[in-house]
Amino acid sequence: MDGQIWLLPRSMKLESFQAYKLRVTHLHQLKQHSILVSVGQDEEGINPLVKVWNLDKKDSGNPLCTRIFPAIPGNKPTEVSCLSVHENLNFMAIGFTDGSVVLTKGDITRDRHSKTLTLHEGTCPITGLSFRQVGKVTHLFVATLEKVHCYTLSIKEYPRLELDTHGCALRCSSLTDPSQDSQFIVAGDECVYLYQPDERGPCFAFDGQKLLAHWYRGYMLLLTKDAKSPSKAAFASRETSPSEKQLLTIYDLDNKFIAYSAPFDDIIDVLAEWGSFYVLTRDGKMFVLQEKDTQTKLEMLFKKNLFVMAINLAKSQHLDSDGLSEIFRQYGDHLYLKGDHDGAIQQYIRTIGKLEPSYVIRKFLDAQRIHNLTAYLQALHRQSLANADHTTLLLNCYTKLKDSSKLEEFIKSSESEVHFDVEIAIKVLRQAGYHSHAVFLAEKHAQHEWYLKIQLEDLKNYLEALRYIGRLPFEQAESNMKRYGKTLMHHVPDGTTSLLKDLCTDYKPKKEGADRETPQRGLEVKANSEEFIPIFANNRRELKAFLEHMIEVEPFSPAGVYDTLLELRLHDWAHEEEPEQKKVLQGAALFLLHSDNTVFDKALVLCQMHNFKEGVLYLYEKGKLYQQIMHYHMQNEEYGKVVEACKRYGDQEVCLWEQALGYFARKEEDCKAYISQVLQHIDQNNLMPPLLVVQTLAHNSTATLSVIKDYLVNKLQRESQQIEDDERKIRQYREETAHLRTEIQDLRTSAKIFQKTKCNMCSSPLELPSVHFLCSHSFHQHCFESYADSEAECPTCMPENRKVMDMLRVQDQKRDLHDHFTRQLRSSNDGFSVVADYFGRGVFNKLTLVTDPPGSRAASSLETDLQRDLLTHTKRNS
């Protein structure tokens, strides 16, 4: 085209510049650089020139030509057949029609940084050149009409390897992209061959004479001659003579389908850029082939039911998992409608994790398709996406199919392969009657409760269940014995009792396998023996053995253990008829009571229920229930025991004597001897007023006056003696009072003469100055000042005076303590003494004002200030 190079940007506005004077024969545009390499002629003859253009730089408005050199192998001119440039700009290969290949190594954009050599020589024209770069290894594929060679350029000697003995036509070779391992494509008339640097790869049979081969984005484009007659459109065209059509076909080798095929008229070349193919025809037209988006491709394939092809396409386009799952679903639906249920279930399995399982399960619930449903459910469990319902359904499928091998394989999978709910599986197997499988699964996965439930309720294997509990860790063994202990006790009483003894003392699991847990050394684990007592409800013998073992091994067992054992021993005592054995049982029961480990109230009730006299009396005494002891003897009419109880416990509760007297008084029998003993003690300790004693005995028809004669005589004599003593004290107090009154009167009316010659403090002769008190005590002034606490009180009389004052103060404080008086009166045996005591304190006194009668003023003053004058002294200095 007159030596011009035309540039077509994305805006589709053509630009051109003059590259050669005559013609341009070859162009190569690098993909990663704005570098264009061209081959053309500036003069007639065989003088091909290579020019390297930098499209980013301008020279007078045109791209900058950075290098020009002639394309001549050796010194003989020949035509250029093909051209290839490495993307790193370090290699450029030029093929010639004489069979030689010239390699330029170094920076191809500059002359001084590169060197040229003849790499290949031959007789057959060069038809194709392609560089292959993998890591640091560079290869050059060379295709001729007859052969295919490969040179390793990363080695200095450039070793050559002949790959095939048939070649291809001009422009019928290309290089795949890295996704296809950068293989060299050679399109022959019968097949298309792919080559690795060291061998020939796969081939594809595409018949027809090839005119052009090209590779772009996973697609292989082939232009072949169409031998068919021209189409109607060709006849309607302006061309007068119909020519052979050219068939343009685009193949997707990965997915193995034809992406596009159409006839064209006289195609010059096909260019690939911007994601599309641009077809340039000789009549000056350009056709654009744009790739459809992935979804459109898939829809077209779906309409044709080409699901396998659609799946391959989706994978090659790196469609996400949701998109792939939808394709698998549609493929599965297609196969299901066709009746290919085995194929359909395989596609549905590939949707697991995306498609709701119920969508698939509903399609295969028919009994005839149960094996397909089983396969799907198995896959669902393998991916750990099954729920309890899926596990139930799968196990039901196994049981319906009676496929024991599959069932065993499913339940015997290793711990890391368990993809189902173990508890649900056990339930289903149990309901279906596969008890052995259910037991195996429960034991393997430590489902202790289910294991025991199946062994006890379904298999009735009580001994094995008991052994299994004995191998469990303490906490689990304890809980399961509480749950199943009654059943085991009923069927295996001895073994169950033995295991309970171990649990409540020093339990250690029985080893059966290295993975069984054992308690740590030094760490004792014991169950509460009281909690297991209800297990022995109908096993009295085993219960007694268990309880006796517990109090022997563990003396500090809970009180419930002792209470229950006491009840058992009392029951045996009550029903024992042999005297010797009965005595032994009585001692055993008393031993429990004396151990102080029983609950008082429970033990007392048990003893009363079984009429265990010794125990009842011991507990009464232990609880200080002395009245109950006496009442117990009264109920049994043990008169001597009643008196003995009064003597033993009367000091703690004096009312026992009163109750004993009342008891004997109500008896119609002759109890004079016992009444006499009681009266004697009452009289000695003055426990009851005589009137009350008489009233109490008045109810007894057999008690005559002679019974209380001695009591009354002794009482009256003591009362008379007391009266005489009181009268004597009264006379004494009156005489002392009259003397004090006279003394006070003398102090008020007469002068006091102090005749003391010695100090009452230091006993030294008195010297002036001295201090004298009306109480007749005298002191040196310096002694008085040193020892006296108050100037107004005599140091010698002060302690006694203060005692008197304190007594008066206490009496004043207690004068209004009515509540205290009432309580004391009620609790005292002699109320009259209490009243007299409070009367003496002035509780019942009225506040009165004493005045002197006329003519007796001095006497009145003496009466009024008696207490004050006794404690008031005059201080004199002599």
Secondary structure as the mmCIF struct_conf table of DSSP 4:
data_model
#
loop_
_struct_conf.conf_type_id
_struct_conf.id
_struct_conf.beg_label_comp_id
_struct_conf.beg_label_asym_id
_struct_conf.beg_label_seq_id
_struct_conf.end_label_comp_id
_struct_conf.end_label_asym_id
_struct_conf.end_label_seq_id
TURN_TY1_P TURN_TY1_P1 ASP A 2 GLY A 3
STRN STRN1 GLN A 4 LEU A 7
TURN_TY1_P TURN_TY1_P2 ARG A 10 SER A 11
STRN STRN2 GLU A 15 GLN A 18
BEND BEND1 LYS A 21 LEU A 22
STRN STRN3 ARG A 23 GLN A 29
BEND BEND2 LYS A 31 SER A 34
STRN STRN4 ILE A 35 GLN A 41
BEND BEND3 ASP A 42 ILE A 46
STRN STRN5 PRO A 48 ASP A 59
TURN_TY1_P TURN_TY1_P3 SER A 60 GLY A 61
STRN STRN6 ASN A 62 PRO A 70
BEND BEND4 PRO A 73 PRO A 73
TURN_TY1_P TURN_TY1_P4 GLY A 74 ASN A 75
BEND BEND5 LYS A 76 LYS A 76
STRN STRN7 VAL A 80 VAL A 85
TURN_TY1_P TURN_TY1_P5 GLU A 87 ASN A 88
BEND BEND6 LEU A 89 ASN A 90
STRN STRN8 PHE A 91 PHE A 96
TURN_TY1_P TURN_TY1_P6 THR A 97 ASP A 98
BEND BEND7 GLY A 99 GLY A 99
STRN STRN9 VAL A 101 GLY A 106
TURN_TY1_P TURN_TY1_P7 ILE A 108 THR A 109
BEND BEND8 ASP A 111 ASP A 111
TURN_TY1_P TURN_TY1_P8 ARG A 112 HIS A 113
STRN STRN10 SER A 114 HIS A 120
BEND BEND9 THR A 123 CYS A 124
HELX_LH_PP_P HELX_LH_PP_P1 PRO A 125 PRO A 125
STRN STRN11 ILE A 126 VAL A 134
TURN_TY1_P TURN_TY1_P9 GLY A 135 LYS A 136
STRN STRN12 VAL A 137 THR A 144
BEND BEND10 LEU A 145 GLU A 146
STRN STRN13 VAL A 148 THR A 152
TURN_TY1_P TURN_TY1_P10 LEU A 153 SER A 154
BEND BEND11 ILE A 155 ILE A 155
TURN_TY1_P TURN_TY1_P11 LYS A 156 GLU A 157
STRN STRN14 ARG A 160 ASP A 164
BEND BEND12 THR A 165 THR A 165
TURN_TY1_P TURN_TY1_P12 LEU A 170 ARG A 171
STRN STRN15 SER A 173 LEU A 175
HELX_RH_3T_P HELX_RH_3T_P1 PRO A 178 GLN A 180
TURN_TY1_P TURN_TY1_P13 ASP A 181 SER A 182
HELX_LH_PP_P HELX_LH_PP_P2 GLN A 183 GLN A 183
STRN STRN16 PHE A 184 ALA A 187
BEND BEND13 ASP A 189 GLU A 190
STRN STRN17 CYS A 191 TYR A 195
BEND BEND14 PRO A 197 GLU A 199
STRN STRN18 ARG A 200 ALA A 205
BEND BEND15 GLY A 208 GLY A 208
STRN STRN19 LYS A 210 TYR A 216
TURN_TY1_P TURN_TY1_P14 ARG A 217 GLY A 218
STRN STRN20 TYR A 219 ASP A 226
BEND BEND16 LYS A 228 LYS A 228
HELX_LH_PP_P HELX_LH_PP_P3 SER A 229 SER A 231
HELX_RH_AL_P HELX_RH_AL_P1 LYS A 232 PHE A 235
TURN_TY1_P TURN_TY1_P15 ALA A 236 ALA A 236
BEND BEND17 SER A 237 ARG A 238
BEND BEND18 THR A 240 SER A 241
STRN STRN21 LYS A 245 ASP A 252
TURN_TY1_P TURN_TY1_P16 LEU A 253 LYS A 256
STRN STRN22 PHE A 257 PHE A 264
BEND BEND19 ASP A 265 ASP A 266
STRN STRN23 ILE A 267 GLU A 273
TURN_TY1_P TURN_TY1_P17 TRP A 274 GLY A 275
STRN STRN24 SER A 276 THR A 281
TURN_TY1_P TURN_TY1_P18 ARG A 282 ASP A 283
BEND BEND20 GLY A 284 GLY A 284
STRN STRN25 MET A 286 GLN A 290
HELX_LH_PP_P HELX_LH_PP_P4 GLU A 291 ASP A 293
HELX_RH_AL_P HELX_RH_AL_P2 THR A 294 LYS A 303
TURN_TY1_P TURN_TY1_P19 LYS A 304 ASN A 305
HELX_RH_AL_P HELX_RH_AL_P3 PHE A 307 SER A 316
TURN_TY1_P TURN_TY1_P20 GLN A 317 HIS A 318
HELX_RH_AL_P HELX_RH_AL_P4 SER A 321 LYS A 338
TURN_TY1_P TURN_TY1_P21 GLY A 339 GLY A 339
HELX_RH_AL_P HELX_RH_AL_P5 HIS A 341 ILE A 349
TURN_TY1_P TURN_TY1_P22 ARG A 350 THR A 351
STRN STRN26 ILE A 352 ILE A 352
TURN_TY1_P TURN_TY1_P23 GLY A 353 LYS A 354
STRN STRN27 LEU A 355 LEU A 355
HELX_RH_AL_P HELX_RH_AL_P6 PRO A 357 ILE A 361
HELX_RH_3T_P HELX_RH_3T_P2 ARG A 362 PHE A 364
BEND BEND21 ASP A 366 ASP A 366
HELX_RH_3T_P HELX_RH_3T_P3 ALA A 367 ARG A 369
HELX_RH_AL_P HELX_RH_AL_P7 ILE A 370 ARG A 382
TURN_TY1_P TURN_TY1_P24 GLN A 383 SER A 384
HELX_RH_AL_P HELX_RH_AL_P8 ALA A 388 LEU A 401
TURN_TY1_P TURN_TY1_P25 LYS A 402 LYS A 402
HELX_RH_AL_P HELX_RH_AL_P9 SER A 404 ILE A 411
TURN_TY1_P TURN_TY1_P26 LYS A 412 LYS A 412
HELX_RH_3T_P HELX_RH_3T_P4 GLU A 415 GLU A 417
BEND BEND22 PHE A 420 PHE A 420
HELX_RH_AL_P HELX_RH_AL_P10 VAL A 422 GLN A 431
TURN_TY1_P TURN_TY1_P27 ALA A 432 GLY A 433
HELX_RH_AL_P HELX_RH_AL_P11 HIS A 435 LYS A 444
TURN_TY1_P TURN_TY1_P28 HIS A 445 ALA A 446
HELX_RH_AL_P HELX_RH_AL_P12 HIS A 448 LYS A 453
HELX_RH_PI_P HELX_RH_PI_P1 ILE A 454 ASP A 458
BEND BEND23 LEU A 459 LEU A 459
HELX_RH_AL_P HELX_RH_AL_P13 TYR A 462 GLY A 470
TURN_TY1_P TURN_TY1_P29 ARG A 471 ARG A 471
BEND BEND24 LEU A 472 LEU A 472
HELX_RH_AL_P HELX_RH_AL_P14 PHE A 474 HIS A 491
HELX_RH_AL_P HELX_RH_AL_P15 PRO A 493 CYS A 504
BEND BEND25 THR A 505 THR A 505
HELX_LH_PP_P HELX_LH_PP_P5 PRO A 509 LYS A 511
BEND BEND26 GLY A 513 GLY A 513
TURN_TY1_P TURN_TY1_P30 ALA A 514 ASP A 515
BEND BEND27 ARG A 516 ARG A 516
HELX_LH_PP_P HELX_LH_PP_P6 PRO A 519 GLN A 520
TURN_TY1_P TURN_TY1_P31 ARG A 521 GLY A 522
HELX_RH_3T_P HELX_RH_3T_P5 SER A 529 PHE A 536
TURN_TY1_P TURN_TY1_P32 ALA A 537 ASN A 538
HELX_RH_AL_P HELX_RH_AL_P16 ARG A 540 VAL A 553
TURN_TY1_P TURN_TY1_P33 PRO A 555 PHE A 556
HELX_RH_AL_P HELX_RH_AL_P17 ALA A 559 HIS A 575
HELX_RH_AL_P HELX_RH_AL_P18 PRO A 579 HIS A 594
TURN_TY1_P TURN_TY1_P34 SER A 595 ASP A 596
BEND BEND28 THR A 598 THR A 598
HELX_RH_AL_P HELX_RH_AL_P19 PHE A 600 MET A 609
TURN_TY1_P TURN_TY1_P35 HIS A 610 ASN A 611
HELX_RH_AL_P HELX_RH_AL_P20 LYS A 613 LYS A 622
TURN_TY1_P TURN_TY1_P36 GLY A 623 LYS A 624
HELX_RH_AL_P HELX_RH_AL_P21 TYR A 626 GLN A 635
TURN_TY1_P TURN_TY1_P37 ASN A 636 GLU A 637
HELX_RH_AL_P HELX_RH_AL_P22 TYR A 639 TYR A 649
TURN_TY1_P TURN_TY1_P38 GLY A 650 GLN A 652
TURN_TY1_P TURN_TY1_P39 VAL A 654 VAL A 654
HELX_RH_AL_P HELX_RH_AL_P23 CYS A 655 ARG A 666
BEND BEND29 GLU A 669 GLU A 669
HELX_RH_AL_P HELX_RH_AL_P24 LYS A 672 ASN A 685
TURN_TY1_P TURN_TY1_P40 ASN A 686 ASN A 686
BEND BEND30 MET A 688 MET A 688
HELX_RH_AL_P HELX_RH_AL_P25 PRO A 690 LEU A 697
TURN_TY1_P TURN_TY1_P41 ALA A 698 HIS A 699
BEND BEND31 SER A 701 THR A 702
HELX_RH_AL_P HELX_RH_AL_P26 LEU A 705 THR A 749
BEND BEND32 SER A 750 SER A 750
HELX_LH_PP_P HELX_LH_PP_P7 ALA A 751 ILE A 753
STRN STRN28 LYS A 758 LYS A 758
TURN_TY1_P TURN_TY1_P42 ASN A 760 CYS A 762
HELX_LH_PP_P HELX_LH_PP_P8 SER A 764 SER A 764
STRN STRN29 PRO A 765 PRO A 765
HELX_LH_PP_P HELX_LH_PP_P9 LEU A 766 LEU A 766
BEND BEND33 LEU A 768 PRO A 769
STRN STRN30 SER A 770 HIS A 772
TURN_TY1_P TURN_TY1_P43 LEU A 774 CYS A 775
BEND BEND34 SER A 776 SER A 776
STRN STRN31 SER A 778 HIS A 780
HELX_RH_AL_P HELX_RH_AL_P27 GLN A 781 TYR A 787
BEND BEND35 ASP A 789 ASP A 789
TURN_TY1_P TURN_TY1_P44 GLU A 791 ALA A 792
BEND BEND36 GLU A 793 GLU A 793
TURN_TY1_P TURN_TY1_P45 PRO A 795 CYS A 797
HELX_RH_AL_P HELX_RH_AL_P28 MET A 798 LYS A 814
TURN_TY1_P TURN_TY1_P46 ARG A 815 ASP A 816
HELX_RH_AL_P HELX_RH_AL_P29 HIS A 818 SER A 827
BEND BEND37 ASN A 829 ASN A 829
HELX_RH_AL_P HELX_RH_AL_P30 GLY A 831 ARG A 841
TURN_TY1_P TURN_TY1_P47 GLY A 842 PHE A 844
HELX_LH_PP_P HELX_LH_PP_P10 ASP A 852 PRO A 853
TURN_TY1_P TURN_TY1_P48 PRO A 854 GLY A 855
HELX_RH_AL_P HELX_RH_AL_P31 ARG A 857 THR A 864
TURN_TY1_P TURN_TY1_P49 ASP A 865 ASP A 865
HELX_RH_AL_P HELX_RH_AL_P32 LEU A 866 LEU A 871
STRN STRN32 ARG A 876 ASN A 877
#
